[in-house]
Amino acid sequence: MWDTAEGFRELQGKERKLFASAVVDLFWRLTVESEDAGQEWLTEVEVFDQVPIEDRPYLLLVVAESLLGSGPSPSIHAWNEGVVLAVFRYVEAMIEVEIDLYRGNRREEGRHIWRKLVYDAWLERCGAHARDIRWGRGEGPNQSLDSTNFGEWEFKVEGLTDQILEDRDCEVDAFMDIPPKVASEGKEELGIPDDYYTAAPPSLPPVEKERLRKVYESFWPEADPALVPRGRK
């Protein structure tokens, strides 16, 4: 469970499938692919990317267990909100890859896995609001799965991100370079916990290494089947 923009909740339905799919695929890139290629995958979310590479998969699963589970919501800090943001940034990156890879090819099977995951989740979570908007051709619910309009796909992913993160405080580090008293007053005014930026993410305990793979595999049934075989390698 997570303290989202809409209250404490556990992800459900298409939103849950999208998030689980992204977690499974990103975990694979941070572990198997990074080891094989000798180059780490960066999400461009600094608070996540600056964590040691060996700890990032662990943090990813810690956050996923909270969002996809029914346990109590964790204390919110920059590091775990950064993980959530990193997952959605990854989804955006995969849509860009998908568009570039299958541009003009409307027959390739699996050509819009990520676009379908995003479209279905967005329609389910934001559809009620979408009915009140006059959408143009190729916008909102009128966008086809073969659409190469990345800006419109990014709009949908950002909308889904907003369903979980009320704001993007994890991307703001302005409070780190000003006097403590001023920073504390500013955070209080904005409703940001005093230790939001200073709380350190947990490191992977040695005893957790064996459990890590099992937790990862537990998300496979939740993810899109087309993405799971890659995680089995």
N, C-alpha and C positions, 0 to 999 in steps of 0.2 A: 504494500500500500504506500501511497505517496501523497504528500501535501501539495496538490496541484492547484492551478489557477481556479479550478472549480470545486475545491475542497478535497478531503481525503478520499482517495479512490484507488482501485486496482484496475489496470488497463483491461479492457474487454473488447471482444469482437474484432473488427478489421483493424482497429488501432493497435490492438494487442498483437495481431499477426504481423503487421508491419514492423513494430518495435522488435519483436522476437526474431524476425528474419534479419533485420539489420544487426542485431547483437550477434547472431550466429555467424554472419558473413564477416563482420568486423573482427570478431574474435579470431577467425581463421586467418585474416590478413595480418593481424598483429602477432600471430604465432607461427603457423606453418609457412605462410608466404614470406614473412620477414626473415625467417630462418633460411629458407631456400634461396631467396634473392639477395640476402645480406644487406637489405635496405628496409628501414622501418617505414610503415605507413603513417602519414600525418593527416590529422583531421582538420588542421588549421584552427583548432580551439586550443589556445595557448595553455590554459590551466590544465588541460588533459594531456596535451602533447609533451609538456615539460616534465611529466611524471616518468620515472625510469621505465623503459620499455617492458621489463619483466613484470612490473606491477600493473600496467595498464589493462591487460586482460582480466586480472583479478578485480580491479575496480569496476570494469565493465559488467562483470557478472554479479558483483555485490549490488550495484544499482539495479540491474535487471531483476534480481530476486525481489527487490523492494517493489518495483513497479508492476511486476507480473504476479506477485504473491499477495497474500492476505494478512501478512504480519504487520506489526505497528510501523508507522512511518518513521524513517530516520530523521535525525536532526539535519536541517538543510544548511549546506555550506557551499562555497564556491566550487570545491573539487567535485562534489557529486552532482550539482547542477551542471557543471562543465561536462561530465560524462553524458548526461542526457542530451546536451547540446551537440556534443561530438557525434552521437548516434545519428541525429537528424542531419548534421553536416555530411556525414557519410552517405546517407540516403541521397542527398542532393548530388554528391559526387558520382554515385552509381547511376543516377539518371543521366548525368552528362555523358558518362561512358556509354551508356545504353544508346543514347541519341546518336553519338558519333559512330558507334560500332554498326548500328543497323539503319543509318540514314538512307532512305530510298529503297530499303529492302523490306517489303511488306509480307514476305512469305516465310521468313526465318522463324522457326518455332522458338518461343521464349524471348522474342525480341523486345517485349515490354513488360517483363516481370516486375521491375521496380515501379514503372509508371502505373501499372494496374494496382499494385499494393498501395501506392499513395492515393490514387483516385478513389479506390474503394474506402479507404480509411477516412479520407477527407469528406467524402459524400456522407458517410455514416456519422461522423462527428460534427461536421459543419453544415450538413444538408438542410437542417431546419432554418438556419440563417440564410442559406443560399436561395431559398424560395422567395425571399423578399427582395432580391436583387435582380435587376434587369441585366442579364449577362449577354455579352456580344458573342459572335460566332467564334468558337474555339476557346471560350473562357468558362471558368467555373465548371458546372455540370455539363456544359456543351463541348468540353475538350475531349478529343478522341484519344485513345490509347497510343495511336501512332503519331500524335502531335510531337513536333520537334521544338515547340515554343518553350524553351527552358525557363524563361521568366515566369510563365504561368505555372509550371511545375514547382518552381521555387516558391511561388506564392502559396501553393497548397501545402508544401512541406512546412513553411513558416507558420501557416495557420494551425497545423497539427502540433508544432512545437509550442505554440501559445496555449494549447489545451493543457499542457503540463507545466511549463514554466511561465509564471506570471510576468516575469521580466527577464532581462539578460544581465543581471548584476554580476554574474560570473565572468563577464567580458570586460567589466569596468575595474581598473586597478588604480583609479585616481586617489583613493583613500590611503594608498600605501605610501605616498610621498608628501603627506601633509602632517602637521603636528597632531599627536594622538588625541588631544582634547577636541580639536576641530573635527577630526575624522569621526570620533565617537558621537559628537553632536549631529554630524551630517548623516551618519548611518541610522541614528535613532529617528531622525526626521523622516528618513526614507523607509523605515521599518526593516532595516537590515541588521541581523544579529551582530553583536560586537565582535564575535569570533568568526564571522562568516568567511573572511579572507585568510585568517591566520590558522584556522583548524587544518591540521595536516592530514592528508589522505592516508588510510592504513596501508602498510606494506604487506606483501604476501607472506603469511607465516609459513615456515617450512612444512608444518603438519597439514597445511591446506593444499599442497601441491597435488596430492593424489585425488583429493575431492574436487579440484578445479575442473578436471576433465568430465567428471560425472555431472557436475552442475551444468556445464556447457551442453552435454548431451541431453540433459533434461529439457532443454529448450527446443530441441529438434522437432518434436511433434507440434510445437506451436508455430514453427516457421514455414515459409513456402517450401514445398517439397523439392522444387528445382534448385534451391540453394543448399539444402542439407547434404547431398552427396559430396560436395566440396569439403565439408567439415569432417567427413569420414576418412579423408586421405591421411 
